[in-house]
């Protein structure tokens, strides 16, 4: 595998380049535990995620992603770094400026904000079991004291909030109902997914977007989750006709 690791704003990033480039790139924005360090990454070490990367490369896509401050929960700091990474990759690789995006879990929060801030450079977005609302996630995790403490700690670190203002700040955050980007979106959801309430919130998101830009929902059994790479590529190819 041809790959290049480099530091940006103190965070590790990696670019995987295919043997036969098709001129298009995929920006992966992973979940809260999807790391990148100086020589490897979660998407390399995890056998299931590696099948995605390998399939994308075999189909000619350049793939890039970042550690993005770990559990960033879509913070503006992570958005700024993601945009810088995009510009660096576009400068150093021979690629079409308009990229595809693949998000998983918490990465959907960053993906939604990128659509708002640089949607003109995003062809399409594939989502895997997305987290679409921080406020809904906080309420969901209040049911388990241990999980709730963890998300409070992660959100306070990501957004630099004071403890006493935590709940007020959470409720001020944008949710999917306030995003108006019309870029093509397709969501794949495992039928047993419970971490981010993806089924419930994705259906609400689908209803919201019907008025201006429909999205597609696909449900699959957990055992088939790593066999959907071909479907993601078909979705991307559908939106490559216009250069």
C-alpha positions, -999 to 999 in steps of 0.1 A, spaced: 0 0 0 13 34 -10 8 58 20 22 89 35 19 99 71 25 135 82 18 159 111 -5 189 108 -14 211 138 1 184 160 -22 157 146 -13 127 124 -28 124 90 -24 98 62 -29 97 25 -33 64 7 -26 65 -30 -38 39 -55 -16 23 -82 -40 34 -109 -56 67 -98 -91 76 -111 -86 113 -102 -111 113 -73 -105 113 -35 -124 100 -5 -120 119 28 -128 94 57 -140 110 90 -141 82 116 -157 76 149 -146 87 183 -120 59 187 -106 59 151 -70 70 156 -41 79 133 -5 79 146 29 81 129 29 47 113 -6 32 113 -43 39 119 -75 23 130 -86 20 94 -54 0 87 -54 -22 118 -92 -30 119 -97 -58 94 -133 -47 85 -124 -10 79 -93 -21 59 -116 -39 34 -131 -5 27 -97 13 22 -84 -16 1 -115 -17 -21 -114 21 -26 -77 20 -36 -83 -9 -60 -110 12 -77 -86 41 -81 -96 64 -53 -71 83 -33 -80 80 4 -71 104 32 -80 110 68 -68 125 101 -67 118 138 -87 150 141 -81 155 178 -96 121 186 -131 124 201 -137 159 186 -176 157 184 -176 181 154 -158 209 172 -147 240 152 -111 231 159 -116 198 141 -135 215 112 -106 239 107 -81 211 107 -102 190 83 -104 220 58 -66 225 61 -60 188 54 -83 190 23 -63 219 9 -29 202 15 -41 170 -2 -54 189 -32 -21 208 -34 1 177 -33 -19 152 -53 -33 154 -88 -70 152 -80 -104 166 -89 -111 194 -64 -146 180 -56 -142 150 -32 -164 123 -17 -167 119 20 -172 88 42 -182 93 78 -188 69 106 -205 74 140 -194 107 156 -176 116 123 -210 126 109 -211 157 131 -179 169 114 -192 158 80 -224 179 84 -204 210 93 -181 205 64 -211 204 41 -221 238 54 -186 254 52 -172 238 20 -201 220 4 -191 233 -31 -161 210 -29 -180 179 -17 -196 156 -43 -214 132 -20 -214 119 15 -218 83 26 -227 78 63 -222 46 84 -243 45 116 -241 83 120 -244 104 151 -266 133 140 -273 152 172 -251 159 202 -280 170 224 -299 138 216 -267 117 223 -262 134 257 -298 127 267 -294 91 255 -262 85 275 -277 100 307 -292 66 312 -258 52 320 -237 71 345 -204 58 332 -211 66 296 -226 100 306 -194 110 325 -173 100 294 -193 121 270 -193 151 293 -156 149 296 -151 145 259 -174 173 250 -159 197 275 -124 190 262 -135 193 225 -154 225 229 -135 240 259 -167 244 280 -169 251 317 -186 224 337 -214 247 350 -224 258 315 -223 223 300 -261 217 295 -267 252 282 -239 249 256 -251 215 245 -286 228 238 -271 257 217 -254 233 193 -269 229 158 -286 196 150 -294 180 116 -327 200 113 -308 232 109 -284 221 81 -294 231 46 -267 217 24 -282 198 -6 -253 175 -14 -262 139 -21 -262 118 11 -267 81 15 -269 65 50 -261 28 58 -274 17 92 -269 -17 109 -302 -31 121 -289 -36 156 -271 -2 159 -279 14 193 -249 36 201 -261 68 183 -298 61 177 -290 62 140 -322 45 129 -345 70 147 -325 102 139 -317 92 103 -354 87 96 -361 122 110 -333 136 89 -348 118 59 -381 135 65 -365 169 70 -345 167 38 -375 156 17 -385 192 12 -353 201 -7 -328 173 -12 -339 137 -5 -314 113 11 -313 75 8 -314 51 38 -302 15 36 -306 -10 65 -284 -40 67 -276 -68 92 -245 -63 113 -228 -93 98 -229 -77 63 -216 -43 74 -182 -47 57 -197 -60 25 -212 -27 15 -181 -11 1 -192 -19 -35 -225 -1 -28 -207 29 -15 -185 30 -47 -216 28 -69 -231 57 -50 -199 77 -55 -197 69 -92 -232 81 -97 -220 116 -87 -188 117 -108 -204 125 -141 -200 162 -136 -163 172 -132 
